């Protein structure tokens, strides 16, 4: 698997509230775009960063996003 990014768990009930939007895009449009992007991805454990451990990321509600490639 190839790691793409860490991301707030999209299955959380409040996940849509934390989605980042772009200029001239609504939160709903951004949420829908993210959900479309996630369709063929694998959700798993987050990967540690230079600032946070895996355990810290999990406590923050983060997950890892991966591709099968």
C-alpha positions as CSV (number, residue, x, y, z in Angstrom):
1,X,0.0,0.0,0.0
2,X,1.1,3.5,-0.6
3,X,0.3,6.2,1.9
4,X,-1.3,9.4,0.5
5,X,-2.1,11.5,3.6
6,X,-3.5,11.6,7.1
7,X,-7.0,13.0,7.4
8,X,-9.7,13.5,10.0
9,X,-11.7,10.3,10.1
10,X,-14.5,10.9,7.5
11,X,-16.8,8.5,9.3
12,X,-17.0,10.8,12.3
13,X,-20.5,12.4,12.7
14,X,-18.9,15.8,12.8
15,X,-16.3,15.3,10.0
16,X,-18.0,17.5,7.5
17,X,-17.6,20.5,9.9
18,X,-13.8,20.2,9.7
19,X,-13.5,20.0,5.9
20,X,-11.3,22.6,4.3
21,X,-13.0,24.7,1.6
22,X,-11.7,26.6,-1.3
23,X,-12.7,30.0,-2.5
24,X,-16.1,29.9,-4.3
25,X,-16.8,26.4,-3.0
26,X,-19.3,25.5,-0.3
27,X,-18.6,23.2,2.6
28,X,-21.0,20.7,1.0
29,X,-19.2,20.8,-2.4
30,X,-15.8,20.3,-0.6
31,X,-17.3,17.4,1.4
32,X,-18.7,15.8,-1.7
33,X,-15.4,16.2,-3.5
34,X,-13.5,14.5,-0.7
35,X,-16.0,11.6,-0.6
36,X,-15.6,11.1,-4.3
37,X,-11.8,11.1,-3.9
38,X,-12.0,8.6,-1.1
39,X,-14.1,6.0,-3.0
40,X,-11.2,3.9,-4.3
41,X,-8.9,4.6,-1.3
42,X,-8.1,2.5,1.8
43,X,-8.6,4.0,5.2
44,X,-6.2,2.7,7.9
45,X,-4.0,3.8,10.7
46,X,-2.5,7.3,10.4
47,X,1.3,7.6,9.8
48,X,3.4,9.4,12.3
49,X,4.7,12.8,11.3
50,X,7.6,15.0,12.4
51,X,5.2,16.6,14.9
52,X,2.9,13.8,16.1
53,X,3.1,10.1,16.9
54,X,0.5,7.6,15.6
55,X,-1.1,7.5,19.1
56,X,-1.4,11.3,19.2
57,X,-3.0,11.3,15.7
58,X,-5.4,8.6,16.7
59,X,-6.4,10.6,19.8
60,X,-7.1,13.6,17.4
61,X,-9.4,11.4,15.3
62,X,-7.0,11.1,12.3
63,X,-6.8,8.2,9.9
64,X,-4.4,7.3,7.1
65,X,-5.5,7.3,3.5
66,X,-3.8,4.7,1.2
67,X,-4.0,3.3,-2.3
68,X,-3.5,-0.3,-3.1
69,X,-0.6,0.4,-5.4
